[in-house]
Amino acid sequence: MSNTHEFAPGLTLQGIAAPLALADYRLIGFDMDSTLITIECIDEIADAVGKKAEVAAITEATMRGEITSFRDSLRQRVALLKGVPVGALQEVYDQRLQLSPGAETLVRACQEAGLKTLLVSGGFTFFSEKLRHRLGLDFVRANQLEQDNGVLTGQVVRQDWGDVCDGDIKRRTLLGIASLIGISPAQTIAVGDGSNDIPMMEAAGLSVAYHAKPRVRAVAKVAINQGGLDRLLEILR
């Protein structure tokens, strides 16, 4: 018999009973693209050079798990951005990037309950750092696009933790920050939508799938299939 049940319309639980206490958790980690924000930034950047459809097709296949190496997928897509003016990134942020419904409400509620907040993304630092300041996030990790003379080179910059923030890096980041602040993995929450979020979701005490692909919903303890991110607060009181 399945242990998955609909807690409320568009909100399913698997293997847990609600309500849970928000104060029992000390860290919440969010994916960025199509989770904390409504867009896939790389797809929108590609639109600047007429390659959105090509890049978006790779993005979608990766999030569904059909392309199993996120690292290879990201490199393929970033290579297609070669020659994009750096100014196109600011245009994407100003004109296309929006927070997901309920994102600010959920982040504020977590902060007020004493949780640390993490944004860990296979996207890019240009956007994640702006969101860090906009939402007052505690920790951010994302990929850095290489630039030269005001244009993108089609490469990512190696950082002290590595060059591509894939599923394994997301998991290690969540667990590393938990260790840094002196909590157990059981006291963490991970929120995502794509296959590369599964490793950190499986490591977290509470896994949340937000408008996610079927593979992701299958591993999540909470699936938000309708409405905004703040619906998690129906489970966490």
GUVEX-513055 format. One record per residue (C-alpha): residue in three letters; x, y, z. Coordinates in Angstrom, 3 decimals. Each point is the difference from the previous one (the first is absolute). Example, Ala and Ser with C-alpha at 12.3 -4.5 7.8 and 13.67 -1.06 7.14 Angstrom:
   rest          u          v          w
    Ala     12.300     -4.500      7.800
    Ser      1.370      3.440     -0.660
END
This chain:
   rest          u          v          w
    Met      0.000      0.000      0.000
    Ser      1.341      3.437     -0.907
    Asn      1.006      2.278      2.858
    Thr     -0.660      3.053     -2.172
    His     -3.155      1.987      0.675
    Glu     -1.489      3.331     -0.967
    Phe      0.167      2.267      3.016
    Ala     -1.892      2.767     -1.797
    Pro     -0.787      0.689     -3.658
    Gly      3.300      0.174     -1.862
    Leu      2.033     -0.894      3.093
    Thr      1.109     -3.599      0.583
    Leu      1.923     -1.638      2.817
    Gln      2.048     -3.177     -0.111
    Gly      0.999     -1.865      3.136
    Ile     -0.682      2.888      2.385
    Ala     -2.928      1.375      1.960
    Ala     -0.717      3.707      0.323
    Pro      0.220      2.418      1.572
    Leu      3.732      0.117      0.701
    Ala      1.723      2.658      2.097
    Leu      1.956      2.542     -2.025
    Ala      2.147      0.683      3.057
    Asp      1.252     -3.613     -0.079
    Tyr      2.021      0.911     -3.090
    Arg      3.044      2.264     -0.068
    Leu      0.933      0.273     -3.700
    Ile     -2.020      0.203     -3.225
    Gly      1.688     -0.385     -3.376
    Phe     -1.624      1.172     -3.236
    Asp      0.724     -0.725     -3.616
    Met     -0.223      3.216     -2.022
    Asp     -1.263     -0.436     -3.563
    Ser     -3.676     -1.027     -0.222
    Thr     -0.049     -0.312      3.799
    Leu      0.842      3.226      1.834
    Ile     -0.494      1.891     -3.271
    Thr     -2.391     -0.674     -2.882
    Ile      2.492     -0.187     -2.881
    Glu      2.970     -2.035     -1.156
    Cys      2.603      2.779     -0.241
    Ile      2.197     -1.792     -2.513
    Asp     -2.923     -0.384     -2.402
    Glu     -0.753      3.721      0.224
    Ile      3.651      0.981     -0.516
    Ala      0.082     -2.225     -3.090
    Asp     -2.976      1.918     -1.365
    Ala      2.364      2.960     -0.451
    Val      1.803     -1.898     -2.767
    Gly     -2.994     -1.795     -1.465
    Lys      0.879     -3.341      1.601
    Lys     -2.706     -0.294      2.648
    Ala     -1.748     -2.994     -1.571
    Glu      3.263     -1.900     -0.377
    Val      1.134      0.685      3.567
    Ala     -3.471     -0.520      1.500
    Ala     -0.261     -3.444     -1.583
    Ile      3.227     -1.059      1.753
    Thr     -1.182      1.570      3.272
    Glu     -3.324     -1.840     -0.088
    Ala      1.570     -3.370     -0.848
    Thr      2.462      0.474      2.868
    Met     -2.675      0.906      2.554
    Arg     -2.021     -3.051     -1.041
    Gly      3.100     -2.152      0.508
    Glu      0.308     -1.005     -3.652
    Ile      3.464      1.581     -0.157
    Thr      1.646     -1.558      3.019
    Ser      3.147      2.133      0.276
    Phe     -0.941      3.478      1.170
    Arg      3.631      1.061     -0.373
    Asp      0.052     -0.919     -3.686
    Ser     -3.407      1.527     -0.536
    Leu      1.016      3.295      1.588
    Arg      3.224      0.203     -1.988
    Gln     -1.916     -0.654     -3.240
    Arg     -2.463      2.752      0.776
    Val      2.574      2.524      1.223
    Ala      2.046     -0.560     -3.156
    Leu     -3.019      1.193     -1.986
    Leu      0.139      3.308      1.899
    Lys      3.403      0.936     -1.440
    Gly     -0.063      3.592     -1.182
    Val     -3.063      1.062      1.998
    Pro      0.532      3.544      1.337
    Val      0.250      0.103      3.787
    Gly     -2.701      2.670     -0.060
    Ala     -2.481     -2.666     -1.077
    Leu      0.205     -1.527      3.485
    Gln     -1.144      3.258      1.595
    Glu     -2.848      0.211     -2.495
    Val     -1.112     -3.511      0.972
    Tyr      0.076      0.967      3.676
    Asp     -1.833      3.281     -0.524
    Gln     -2.587     -1.087     -2.552
    Arg     -0.580     -3.747      0.384
    Leu      0.998     -1.257      3.426
    Gln     -2.811     -0.233      2.516
    Leu     -0.159     -1.681      3.378
    Ser     -2.273     -3.021      0.080
    Pro     -3.367      0.626      1.660
    Gly      0.341     -0.251      3.758
    Ala      3.818     -0.052     -0.090
    Glu      0.494      3.134      2.057
    Thr     -2.679     -1.053      2.484
    Leu      1.643     -3.385      0.556
    Val      3.512      1.428      0.300
    Arg     -1.153      2.615      2.519
    Ala     -1.866     -2.589      2.074
    Cys      3.077     -2.218      0.115
    Gln      2.226      2.904      0.985
    Glu     -2.413      1.062      2.728
    Ala      0.011     -3.577      1.338
    Gly      3.796      0.120      0.228
    Leu      0.900     -2.118     -3.028
    Lys      3.081      0.763     -2.069
    Thr     -0.697      0.325     -3.725
    Leu      1.979     -1.460     -2.886
    Leu     -0.300      0.506     -3.749
    Val      1.916     -2.750     -1.814
    Ser     -0.339      0.078     -3.748
    Gly      1.135     -1.479     -3.255
    Gly     -0.658      3.496     -1.309
    Phe      2.241      3.015      0.251
    Thr      1.514      2.282      2.630
    Phe     -1.102      3.111     -1.890
    Phe     -3.576     -0.784      1.029
    Ser      0.549     -1.887      3.250
    Glu      1.987      2.852      1.563
    Lys     -2.733      2.499     -0.861
    Leu     -2.530     -2.319      1.626
    Arg      2.256     -0.351      3.057
    His     -0.226      3.747      0.563
    Arg     -3.651      0.281     -1.002
    Leu     -1.168     -2.690      2.433
    Gly      2.717      0.197      2.660
    Leu      1.169     -3.575     -0.591
    Asp      2.802     -1.401      2.140
    Phe      1.803     -2.255     -2.478
    Val      0.207     -0.157     -3.792
    Arg      1.794     -2.344     -2.369
    Ala     -0.324      0.065     -3.799
    Asn      2.026     -0.143     -3.196
    Gln      1.964      3.019     -1.218
    Leu     -0.085      0.930     -3.679
    Glu      3.356      1.007     -1.458
    Gln      0.119      3.427     -1.627
    Asp      2.528      1.685     -2.282
    Asn     -0.247      3.520     -1.376
    Gly     -3.659      0.289      0.868
    Val     -1.180     -3.263     -1.541
    Leu     -0.452     -3.564      1.232
    Thr      2.712     -2.458     -1.069
    Gly     -2.186     -3.111      0.083
    Gln      1.875     -1.353      3.033
    Val     -0.539     -0.144      3.762
    Val      2.582      1.155      2.529
    Arg      1.506     -2.523      2.402
    Gln     -0.708      0.969      3.624
    Asp      1.506     -1.312      3.239
    Trp     -2.643     -2.768      0.201
    Gly      0.154     -0.995     -3.697
    Asp     -1.227      1.201     -3.378
    Val     -3.583     -1.285     -0.383
    Cys     -2.614     -0.007      2.757
    Asp     -1.674     -3.315     -0.809
    Gly     -2.126     -2.332      2.103
    Asp      2.954     -1.325      1.987
    Ile      1.243      3.511      0.786
    Lys     -3.505      0.991      1.088
    Arg     -0.116     -2.930      2.418
    Arg      3.483      0.700      1.321
    Thr     -0.820      3.690      0.423
    Leu     -3.154     -0.688      2.014
    Leu      1.793     -2.508      2.232
    Gly      3.109      2.163      0.297
    Ile     -1.969      3.018      1.201
    Ala     -1.970     -2.191      2.394
    Ser      3.317     -1.142      1.492
    Leu      1.314      3.573      0.049
    Ile     -2.943      1.262      2.053
    Gly     -0.019     -3.083      2.214
    Ile     -3.231     -1.720     -0.975
    Ser     -0.913     -3.452     -1.265
    Pro     -1.239     -0.742     -3.547
    Ala     -3.381     -0.796      1.583
    Gln     -0.325      3.705      0.860
    Thr      0.274      1.102     -3.649
    Ile     -2.595      0.628     -2.716
    Ala      0.775     -0.198     -3.732
    Val     -2.300      1.478     -2.644
    Gly      0.391     -0.701     -3.722
    Asp     -1.615     -0.925     -3.276
    Gly      2.527     -1.854     -2.180
    Ser      2.007     -3.211     -0.021
    Asn      3.177      1.753      1.115
    Asp     -1.818      0.954      3.230
    Ile     -0.657     -3.621      0.964
    Pro      3.365     -0.622      1.757
    Met     -0.480      2.908      2.428
    Met     -3.671     -0.859      0.458
    Glu      0.892     -3.568      0.944
    Ala      2.588      1.289      2.498
    Ala     -2.367      2.470      1.662
    Gly     -2.307     -0.645      2.905
    Leu     -2.926      1.355     -2.005
    Ser     -0.078     -0.053     -3.803
    Val     -2.363      2.270     -1.922
    Ala     -0.808     -0.273     -3.715
    Tyr     -1.333      3.240     -1.470
    His     -1.924     -0.334     -3.284
    Ala      2.524     -2.726     -0.661
    Lys      0.747     -2.702     -2.527
    Pro     -1.469     -3.467      0.780
    Arg      3.368     -1.445      1.060
    Val      0.366      2.776      2.557
    Arg     -3.528     -0.316      1.369
    Ala      0.613     -3.718      0.472
    Val      2.803      0.589      2.527
    Ala     -1.477      3.027      1.784
    Lys     -1.750     -0.118      3.346
    Val     -2.008      3.082     -0.995
    Ala     -1.125      0.849     -3.541
    Ile     -1.465      3.418     -0.760
    Asn     -1.766     -0.513     -3.310
    Gln     -2.281      3.029      0.089
    Gly      0.454      3.453      1.481
    Gly      3.072      1.726      1.376
    Leu      3.013     -0.901      2.102
    Asp     -1.752      1.349      3.081
    Arg     -2.272     -3.044     -0.092
    Leu      2.803     -1.740      1.878
    Leu     -1.196      1.998      2.992
    Glu     -3.189     -2.093     -0.061
    Ile      2.248     -2.902      1.018
    Leu      2.476      1.878      2.203
    Arg     -1.597      1.987      2.779
END
